[in-house]
Amino acid sequence: MGKQIKMRSLDCRMFFVRPGRNRNVYSTASRLAGMERVREVIIAEGDVGFIVKTDALAENDTESLLRQISKVTGGSSAKAVCYCQLNK
């Protein structure tokens, strides 16, 4: 019998970030991690360069943080609102 799937609500936002050309991945990730309201930064392969997890924010604060992230990375960003997480 498989493990039971558990669902819990989340209090965060995720940003999917593609850095600009010729950016040092590790120094950019460190700068992102040092930003206020950022909880963690994941360096990813493929089309997305970073996944940035932040506190849950009001919409106008989210847009402001998204602009700050884009400024740090010199690239493009997209946001995703995190509603819930499923775990085994």
GITANOR-V927748 format. One record per run of one state. SS is the DSSP state (~ for helix, > for strand, _ for the rest). FROM is the first residue (numbers start at 1). TO is the last residue. If there is no record, write none. Layout:
BEGIN
[[SS,FROM,TO] [SS,FROM,TO]]
END
This chain:
BEGIN
[[_,1,5] [>,6,9] [_,10,11] [>,12,18] [_,19,24] [~,25,33] [_,34,37] [>,38,43] [_,44,49] [>,50,55] [_,56,58] [~,59,73] [_,74,75] [>,76,81] [_,82,83] [>,84,87] [_,88,88]]
END
